[in-house]
């Protein structure tokens, strides 16, 4: 066997090894080597041109309260080498709720692959699940799985919350699924919410499944039952409990209903390498998921078509496991699991192929190599054809081999040191470059950063100074200079779960290269030192790693990428005349008051202009003016290159609120937080008052409302709109107007409505329907308006639904035979006051891009000797710093002060040397209550 090393990228250790297996010398060998070299070159050239980016966000804690600040550090790295990405200098962050409604969208400047900042969470946020999505414009060219998404929970004032315990049971009744639920509702102090009339509503996100009123018993219990339709979306069933007492301010609680019916377990089987081939022993991975999307602990048996038991299987971790089978030709295999009621559920295994090749990998624990076995059927041996076997890691081909089966099956040892750390993909393809087999395995090179985190004391007192010494070395003990971020949180208020949470290491090396959700990714962080976890990691890659590769697209011309990389923040646009023709050589001026900035440019032959070198600021606003060749603004218009917001798919798994079926540990943590807050209010002179809801009448100044300003069922005034930023009119209505949405009539026509009423839009007293052309669909016309206007261009919105307010509109705008109560009206008052005309001012443009988040220092109080602990400082995030830079000795020192809340603090440090190596370290610090002890030491 001959070996030849070919370096593909200068300065990077990755190399390509061309192996020849069972290949005789001669012309065929030369041609085959040329074909393999072409495949490798094509793959690596394409990967190099794509320069795919990977993004990870470390946040200061995993969950938040409304009104909190979310602190983050962004690591934007080149996906192939984990060095910093020089492709993008602008990062986009979006915060959306579990209904996929956008809450915030901001830009963050990126420097050297690093960015940091904060997102303020509104104090009036509804509690529930939220998703933080991060991406660059370049990342939008690829699959959505490349984006970074963090799903987390935002809570509200816990002390006033109800605690809800529920159970759901499935009952088969006349071939229908009937769900019986039992609930028990208590106050936070465990006192029952008894004898209360409740409105109960159960839906699956699309339709109502159950609706009724019921009264709780003396101990706060409720029972209900409902039929579950066959087509109901069981993953999105939710229960809304509405307290009908007026004094409660319309208290509503929404909880996801998790059914997890055993007969609905999704059980899939994935043969190793992708195929079941007759007569060849094959490892078969399986993955079982409950209806909530998490692993199901299943066990069962495998039967042939004669109902003879062949083998058995049992899930070992997160619903996954592996068993072995020698399939027979033309045999059909089924899996059978027993349900709690004694019945059996049957699943079919993949079909058996009479001809093919199996690919087996034995990835040994704590070994620098793994054993590869390729086994063909006799007809493939007789055909004497050449096959290509390539090994890829991080989208780069690191190893390749030519294979002929003229000597039958064989086994060889693959040196894993030719691959970087992370997931390795082995792909076998035929002479036509069609993929036949694929297998993923994990390569743990033990080359990650070693982060040592030492505190100056074994334990601390309240408000004591804390000093942490950080030392970072590589796997050879050499010091490392790098960029790191550190978060310190109070365990009494923040529940951290190292198994459930991703880290920089697990995201970059594992989860970002797998499609679908990886349950508990932190579990695999130390798999390289635990043999059982190493085996479970292998099961994960066999069960979830069969992603396939579209080889048919490899040699086709590469389609041009739609979204360019943003190497800096640019302001771009085009100048046109009244006939929409470009105006060349037009003088363009950009002016900003804060900070003072004046830039000048000239349009090119196509009327385009670009302004560069603009420093990001928090709330940018630029006045842009254009002149024609005569130096006048007459007969010229400006069209800005505005950001076109993407629409991403929502998170499918719901977060169960903390107050539902609460466990003892969570209750103690929340109770501690409530107690701390009460003590803080006591010592600071605050008063705990019962919440009083005051509804003041809102008025929209300048409104042309036919009822007079303020004469509406729902009013969104100027104060609300100021907080909404660049939120579109459509999103404003979706967020603030209950019942607003899109419906389809019996004739198939799509229309906007409020509940079941047909919606009419009036802007500045002008009915928009007057301008609809016969060939334009009404829905599309309104959608364009809803997408065009944003909150910064609007002074107020008034919604008329009830007869009290829509009567004047129906008599003014409807036809005589129209039914008045079938219609609703929205009156929009714009700042321009000129009605529904989608044209900007001639020759000028007020350009307001989305806000930039610029770095801001985390507030950390400093205490002096003798400072009295009075419980006024109850930070949940004790300390946060995103920019720790280690020196030439790999060292850095961090200092901060403990808060008033004693207990245990968790310290998490993550970071990279920007040369391909990553690291994460966790540590706990104990803070004890100070009683009759000397005053805290002064910080150094």
C-alpha positions, 0 to 999 in steps of 0.5 A: 500500500502506498501513501502520499501526503498532499497539503491542501491549505498552507499553514493548516495541519489538515492534509489529504492522504491518498490510499490505494486499496487492492489497486493494481498498478497501471493505467486504470490506477492512474485514471482512478487517482486522477478522478479521486484528486478531482473529487477532492479538489472540487470539494475543497475548492467549493468549501473554500469559496463558501467560507461557511461561518459558525456562530456561538453566543455565550449568555450570562445565564440560561433563563431570565426575568422580564426587565432583566438584561441579557448579556452576550459574547459572540464567537464568529469562526470559520467553520473549517478551521475554527479561526476567526471569520474575516468574512463578516463584520455585522452580526444580526440578533433577533428575539422572538417568542414561541409564536414566532413573533419578532420582539427585537432585531438589532445589529452588532459590530464584529471585530476579529470574529468577536462581538459583545453586547446586551439586549434589554428585556422589557418589564412588561414581557409576557412570560414564556419561551423565547428564542435568540437567533444570531446570524450574519448576512452571509450565513443566510445563503445556507441552510437554516441549521447554520444559524445559532438559536438559543431557546430560553424562558422568561418569567415574571414576578414569581411571588404572585404566580399560581402553581399548577400541577396537572396530569393527562390520561389517554382513554380509548373510547369508540376508536377515539382518543379521549383525554382526561386531565386533572389540575390542582391550582395553588397560590405560590405559598401553596394555599389552594385557589379554591371556589374560583370560576375559570374559563378553560380553553384547549387548542392545538394552535390552529383550532379550539379542541375544548372550551368550557367554564368550571369552578375549582373545588375547595382544594383548587382541583379541576377535572376536564375531558375532551376528544382529541381529533386524529389530525390534531397537532399533538406537539402544540396543544396548550391549555389556557386557564382564565380567572373570571374574577374581575379583581384579578385583572383578567389573569390568564395562564397558558401551559403546554399539554404534554401527552407523550402517548406510548403508541405515538412514539416515533421509532426510527432505525438507521443501519450503519453506513445507510444500508441493510445488505443480505448476508452481512452483519450490520449494526443498526442504530435506533432513536425513539422520540416521545410526542414532546420531541425528547427521547423515549426509553423503549425496549423491544424485539425484532421479528422476521416475516415468519414472526420469529424473534431474531434479536432484542433492543433496549435504549441506553441514553436519550431514546437511542441504542444499537443492536446487530443483525445479519439480514436475509435476502427478501426478508422483511423485519419489524420491531415490536414494543409493548405498550402499558395496556399490554398491546404491541406497537409495530415498526418496520425496519429498512428493506434488505438489499440483495446487492451492496456494500456495508461500511463499519467503523469501530471507533475505539475509546481513547485511541488514535485510530479506528478500524474500518471494515468494507464488505461487498456482496459477491456480485460487486467483487466479480464486477471488479470496479473502482470505488472512492472513499473519502474522509471529511471533517469540517467540510474539508476532505482530509483523507481519500482512498481508491478501493477495489473489491477484487480480493473481497472484503477487507479491514484497515486501520485509519489514523485519526490524527489526519483529522481535526477534532470533531465529527468525521464523515466517511463517504463511499461512492462509485465511479459515477460519483454517486454516494453509496455509504456514509458514516460519522464518527467523533474524533477527540484529539484532546487538543482543546484548551486547558483552562485553570480557574483558581480563586484566592480563597476557599470561601467568601463572605457577603460583599467580600472581594473575589479574585479569580486567576485564569491560566490557559495552556494547550495540551502540551502545557504551553501558555495560550493567548486568547479571548474569553468570556466569564459569567458568575451566577447565583445558584439560589436564583439561577438554575444551571444545568451543564448537561442541558446547556451547550458550550462553545466546544460542544456547539462548534465540534458537535451539535452545529454539524448535526441536523435536528435537536441534540438532547442534552448536548452538555452530556457529551462534553467529557465523553472522551474520558468516560467510556459509557458516554463515548459509546452513547456519543457513537450511538448519537452519530449513528442515529442522527448523523445520517445526513446524506450528501447531494453528490449530484449537485457537486459537479454542477455550476455553483449558483450565485449566492444571494446574500453578500458578506458584509465586511463593514456597515454600509449605507447604500441606495439609488437615485432615480428620476420621475420615470424611475430611470437612474440618475448618474453623477448625482451629488449625494450628501449624508448628514448625521447630528449625533455624532456629527457626520457629513459625507459626500458622494456621487452616484455611478452610471446606474444611479447607485451610491455607497457610504463607507467608514461609518462607525456604528452608533446605538440609534442611528439616523441619517438625513440623505439628500440628492441633487440633479445635474443642476444642483436641485432636488427637483425631479429626483428620488432616493431609493434606499437599500433597506434590510429585508428581514428573513423569516425563520422557522419557529422552535417546535419544542415548547418550554414547560413553565417553571410553575407547572408540575414544579419540583422541589429544587426549582420551588426552593430556588424561586422561593429564595428569589422571592424572599430576597426581593421582599427583603430588598424592598423592605430595607430600601423602603419599598412597599409591596402593594397589590397590583392596581390596573389603571386604564386611562383613555388614550388619544391619537393627536391629529387622528381623522377618526370618524368617532373623534380621537380616542373613539376606538376599541383598541388604541396604540398611541405614540408612546407605545410606537416609540418603543416599537422601533422599526416594527412593521405595521403588520407586526404591530397589529399582530402583537397588539390586536387580538383576533387580527390575522389572515383567513380564507373564505369559503370561495378560497379567497384570502383576506385580513380580518379581526376575528371573523370580520372583514378588515378595512384599512383607513390611513389619514382618513383615506380609505385604502380600497379606493386605490386597489386596481382590479387586477390586484388581489385585495389581500396582497394590496393590504399586505404591501401596506402592512409591510411598508409602514413601520412604527417610526412613520406612525403616530397612532393606530385605532381599531374599531370592532364593536358596533359602538365604534364601527357604525360611523365607518360602516355608514361612510365606507360600506355599500348599502347591502353590506352587513355592518357587523361583518366588518371592522376598521383600522384607522392609521395616523401617519406622521406625514398625514398624507394618506396611503401613498408609498412614496418618500419625499422627493430628493431627500430621505430620512434613513433609520437602519435598525439599532446597533448594540455597542459594548457596554460595561456590566455594572458591578458594585464596589464595596469598602471595608466595613460596608454593611450587608443590608440585602439591597444587593441581590444580583442573580448575575453576580458578574459578567465580562466578555473580553478577557484577554490572556497575556503571553503567559496565558494568564489573566486576573478577574476581580469583583464583589460578592452580593448580599445573597449567600450560597453557591455561585457558578463560574463559567469561562468559555473562549478560543485562541482563534487558532482553532482551539476552544475551551470551557471551564466551570467552577463553584464558589461558596459565599457564607453569611457573615455573622459576628465576623470582621469586615470584608477585605478591601479588593486589591 
